[in-house]
């Protein structure tokens, strides 16, 4: 049978086009719709976690600037620019503490950045920082204690009205216990901010937990629904499609590919939005703290975008190459394991291993190329991140020295820059996941786009009798070479018709057309005078039973293999079918009897036993028409008598179509059709065809040359 492999759309190596296919993404988002409420909750939770993440370095900044590092500096007015000096005095009168002529203490925490810069450039600031304390603002129980301590250090703490101030360097001379008491207000402030910090961490934990749980739950639900849809679709696809495509790849659609798409939902889709929230929040706070320093950092962005663009292109090619090699490796492995008996029989283990070794090396080299691309991208981003940190340390450090930037802001900037580059560092991984998901979705949707069989459409025949008519039927698998040519014959109700011919003559194709696994190209097939294309497909197949040479048994037990999933077939009916077809003789010897375990494909049973079980299954379903395709081939002589007896019982009073190579099994057929190269070249009974001494005569002579005696 010359099947053409048209399903290249499922093959990873043939996938073309842009990796970001918005049509595919739009289709993927359809699976999110039933859970959009949960995704909205996830987005809200993410927004809060992003806000929490952004707020933590800012709290550290406030703690440093307000309470840890004193914010007072000495300001000396020179009188060179009186208008400017008067403007500063007027604007910040509340923040200036007069010490002596032209000299003030200024609280930097309340001064605008532009004014700080001007004052620093014009040389108004001294380099010393000052600690300032006003005991009158303290609680009564602390005031007296602090005044006593301040009195102990008259050379360090200078009095101004009711307040005291000291040079920051001189505080090192004060005893540690005294410092703790003097700075108790600052310590309380630090404790308060630390509590807020811990509270945010706890809230962040619970919000993250809720977000991860909800996201993974929705992801699992989406996978569940998608797998159901794919498997349901596979069940209703025409056999003509399923036969042309490797089972492994079709199974992969419902397993690995769905898992890849789930990763996109859970690891990329929502997390990318978190990254956007986070980066936006970081930039907002950084601009708020220092515009110039933020612009320095952002100057590196075009370089990052360029590197990411180059990486995306290289990574896409490397990814597709590795998918091709993995597909090749999987296909070869599956084929080798399935055919291990033949490999061992012909001592091809070494040759097979060498071929696997070669394919495995190709896969290894492809993976290595992908690894090199990722190994270059990540360090490059790390280097750019380090350059950004170096800029902050250099320029920010100068700002701290020149008082244009607070120490807390510098610390916050360093934290923010790490947070800012973290999503960019993860871009490679997210891109890889997204790329795999898009490729997987492309394969899944091309499978789902395959048209299902039109099963429900059509009519039912009220009183089916089982008459089959082939009228001038032509058929080909590849639209080039005709497999069946102008086939016409009739099988009357209750009649037994046999079809014989060399391999490739077209015998199995007749069955495929009768069951509508494939559709005729020209001509028509009638069931009780009705074109089978007009008959409901489930009804058509319910009227016919098919027993193949290669019997397929499912994992489970014998009873479930006879009944399949048909609840209408009772246990008694199963047992009667088994008794009637002589299968009971070996089933009774099995542990568990009718409930005996059946392993995958029934490997523990002989060919003859599997054949008897297939006859039992066909009888239990009680079809009007029975089709046997090489059903009695390859049976041991010991079982053959049982098989022949069961077969006679099974075919009794049924319309039957028997395809056989063993001509001894069809001597009693009402009519024998001889196929040769897609045409019926002879027809008649066994005796009639032998007398003609044509194709059938030569076939019969080949099989029975030692026993053959001329027919008179």
Secondary structure, 3 states (H helix, E strand, C coil): CCCCCCCHHHCHHHCCCCCCCHHHHHHHHHCCHHHHHHHHHHHHHHHHHHHHHHHHHHHHHHHHHHHHCCCEEEEECCCCCHHHHHHHHHHCHHHEEEEECCEEEEEHHHCCHHHHHHHHHCCCEEEEEEEEEEHHHCCHHHHHHHHHHHHHCCCCCEEECCEEEEEHHHHHHCCHHHHHHHCHHHHHHHHHHHHHHHHHHHHHHHHHHHHHHHHHHHHHHHHHHHHHHHHHHHHCECHHHHCCCCHHHHHHHHCHHHHHHHHHHHHHHHHHHHHHHHHHHHHHHHHHHCHHHHHHHHCCHHHHHHHHHHHHHHHHHHHHHHHHHHHHHHHHHHHHHHCHHHHHHCCCHHHHHHHHHHHHHHHHHHHHHHHHHHHHHHHHHHHHHHHHHHHHHHHHHHHHHCCCCCHHHHHHHHHHHHHHHHHHHCHHHHHHHHHHHHHHHHHHHHHHCCCECCCCCCECCCCCCCCEEEEEEEECCCCCCCCEEEEEEEECCCCEEEEEECCCCCHHHHHHHHCCCCCCCEEEEEECCEEHHHECHHHHHHCEEEEECCCCCCCEEHHHHHHCCCCCCCHHHHHHHHHHCCCHHHHCCCCCHHHCEECHHHCCCCHHHHHHHHHHHHHHHCCCEEEEECCCCCCCHHHHHHHHHHHHHHHCCCEEEEECCCHHHHCCCCEEEEEECCEEEEEECHHHHHHHCCHHHHHHHHHCCCCCCCCC
